[in-house]
């Protein structure tokens, strides 16, 4: 099924599509047939650029796009003691080193979309960790490994508990027009 002006690659739960100048957020499938057609085609996962890789954010985002992902949500924020504890407990990482590392500087959380997103995310994490990581703790990148893990990680990072570190002094606004993004 094709719709004028809508790329089917952009039809997934959470996507925002523009129809007749109105932005609509896709929140649920209309019926079981549609669910079967689209649910397996596009999945989401959570990825995190850790504080030690902050300076490589642009290179990491390039690798994310080259791996076939679309970034549907992105936020830079700083972990608190409470959010760090929940995130590390959920991801089976223990120790003061892990906690201190996550709270040392800002992290960039992303919701990534692709077919088999969790599986592809693991492979992407391994590649980025080999390239930019410096050990078990300072390993540059995290990707959720399961649907349940993704849901928990997204809730922690995008749920409102992690605040943006932006001070909004000496700043400007950049608007990237949709046709530029569509052209690559």
N, C-alpha and C positions, 0 to 999 in steps of 0.2 A: 504494500500500500504506500502510495507516495502523496505527499502534501506539498503544494506549491510553497516554496520558500523555507521548508523545514527539512533539515537533514535527519534521516532516521537514526544516525549515530547519536543524535542529541536527545533521543526519546528514552528517558529512564526516570525512575522515581527520584525526585529532587531537582530535576532539570527545570530550567525556566525557558519557555519558548515564547516567541512573539508572534501573535496572530492578529492581523488587522490593527497593528500598532498597540496592542494590549499585551502586556507581559503576563503569562500564566505559568504558575508553578505546578508541575505534575506531582500529585500527592498520592494517587492510587490508580490501579488499573481499572478500566471500566467493566471488564468481564474476565472470565477464566481464559477464554481464547487469547485475549490480548496479553494477559499475564504469561501464558505459555510461550507466546511469540517473543516477548521482549525481556522477560525476567532473566533468562539464562544468557541472553545476548550481552547485557550490560550489568555488571555488578560494581559495587563500590568497595573501597578499602580505605583505611586510614594510614597516613604516612607522616613521619615527624623528622624534620631536620633538626638535629640536636645542637646545643650551643657550640660545641667544638667545630662544627662545620658551617657555622653562620657565614663566614667569609666566602664559602663556596656555594651559596644558595642559588645563584644564577646558573652555575654549571650543573648543579643537581637537578634543577627544574628542566634544563635542556635534556638531561638524560631521561627524566620522567616522560617528556613528550616523545623522545626517540623510542622509548620502550612501548609506545602505543597507548599511553594513558591520556586522559583529559582531566584537568584539575577543575573540579566543580565547586570547591570551597577552599579558601586559603586564609590563614590567620597567623599573625605573629603574636606571641604572647610569652609571659613569664610564669613559670610554675611556682606555686606556693608550697609550703610544707605539706599541707593537706592534699592538694592535687597531686603532688609528687608521690606521696605515700600510696594513694589510690592507684595511680598509673603504674607504679613499680610493682605493687602487690598483684594487680591484675595481670601483668606481664611476667610474673615469676622472676623478678629481679630483686635481690635483697642486698642490703649493705649501705653503709654510710657514703661510700664512694659514688654509687649510682645516684643517690639522693642529692649529694652536693653538686655533682655534675649537672643534673637537670636544672637546679636552681641557680647555677652560676651565671647564666645569661639568658637571653631570649631564645626561644625555639619557634620553629615554623611548622604548624600543623596543616595538613592538607587532606581533603577528601578526594580520592582518585577514582576515576571511572574507566573501566575496560572490561572486556570479556575475561572471565576467570581472574578477576582483579586480585583476590587474596593470593592465589598461586603465583601470578605474575609479580605481585608485590614482594613476595619472598625472594624471588630471583633478582629483582631490582635492588632490594636491600643488601643482598650478598655482594652484588657488583659495586654498589656505592660504598659499602663498608670496606671492601678491599682497596678501593681507590682513595678514600678520604679518611678512613678510620685509623685510630692509633691505639688499638687494644680492645679489650672486652668492655670497658666502661666508656671510653671515649671512641665510640664506633661510628659516629657521624649521623647514622640514619636508623630509623625504626619503621617497620611496616607491620600492620596487623596480620596475623596468620589464619584467622578464622572469622566467620560472620559474627559470632558472639563477641569475639575480641574487638572487632571493628566497631561494633555498636557501643561497647563500653568506652573505647578510646575516643570515639567521636563525641560521646556524651561528656566526657571529662574535658576535652579541649574546646569544643564548640558550645557547650552547655551554659556558658556565662560565668563560670567560676574563674577561668583564666582570662585576665584582662590584658588589653593591648598596652604595650609600654610607650605608646606614642604620647609625646608632650604637646604636640601641635604648636610649637614655637619655631620660627624660621622655617616654615614649610610652604609647600605649594601643592597644587592639585593637578594631576595628570589624568586626562580622559583618553582612553584607547577606544577608538570607534570599532563597532562590530565588523565592518567590512575589512578592516586591517587584520583582525584576528582570523577571520575566515580565509583571508588570502595567505595566511601563514607568516 
